[in-house]
Amino acid sequence: MKYLDEYRDGAIAQKLVEEIRRTVTRPWVLMEVCGGQTHSIVKYGLDYLLPPEIELVHGPGCPVCVTPLEMIDRAHAIARRPDVIFCSFGDMLRVPGSEGDLFQLKATGANVRIVYSPMDCLKIARANPDRQVVFFAIGFETTAPANAMSVMQAKAMGLRNFSLLVSHVMVPPSMTAILQSPLNRVQGFLGPGHVCAIMGWSEYEPIAARYRVPIVITGFEPVDLLEGILMTVRQLEQGRARVENQYARAVSREGNVPARRTIARVFDVADRSWRGIGIIPKSGYKLSHAFRDHDADRIFQVASIRTREPEVCISGQVLRGLKKPVDCPAFGTQCTPQTPLGATMVSAEGACAAYFNYGRHLVAVEAKA
Ligand code: SF4
């Protein structure tokens, strides 16, 4: 398949690994930002192919993982209301809140529905004028345009019974927060390919320049990732710190301009809380004043919710590249994809779930034996 098979070609991958070995002369710590990249790295064992000088750490780019527990509980409080049809993508339904997940809520009679697009919710809202239809709008910049389109459309149609529960976050502020930490170990980034397909990569240039850190916008297949690692290591070895684009088949410097305009029309930038990390200033979106009638937070006014993460969980350190899932005492024992305790085990794109799904808990047990 064009644009897929050639990026999974073992011979090309092997050549890239050899070139990385020839290039590297000293230790470097690289972070892949996206959960999809983490998933591919672990699935294909790319980290095992690399020379020992290169350490890959896993970043905060898994949207389900970074959605705060407090926001999940808020979604549940809204979904429990008899006048609400609560809609979400399927992956959020099994994310546990403080008292179970949306599947369990659905089993007790709540009107919870899986949709494939926020636009599906408009049809549901039209067909159910006596109900409030709420879509759980989580994710990074990648999903923001479609969510923005849905409220623009609802407003144009005069559909007053459709709203978004917004928990959108943005990648660049999270990278800045990681670099500003006194504990930071990251020296180069594999930038988020899908996010940059929408936003372009110009907003990463000030980060590369200010923190003297190379950022290579990278795709998701094994050859993409190895080429992104090679480009990052070359910059580090040569003392350069620029934004480069490995994922040129999908990403341009300016990104998708109409999609960016749509985001800017509907959302304002706001402080956001990241699960496992805390509040990062100006790191997400909220609906702008013009769309306040479609803001579920405003409509339902859920009282503030206090939550507590399990003390054993180190997912905040995993998301900042300070620890690996195998460093957690609960990994693969108390905490599995069936019994997730923390942020990075709840989604298949989370680092802990990826490590578990590809057998790293068995490797960890063997290593300890
Ligand atoms: S294995 Fe579970 S408890 Fe440990 S860091 Fe990952 S999500 Fe948290």
Residues whose N, C-alpha, C, O or C-beta is under 5 A from the ligand:
A	BS01	SF4	V312 C313 I314 S315 P325 C328 A330 F331 C335 L341 G342 A343 T344 M345 C352
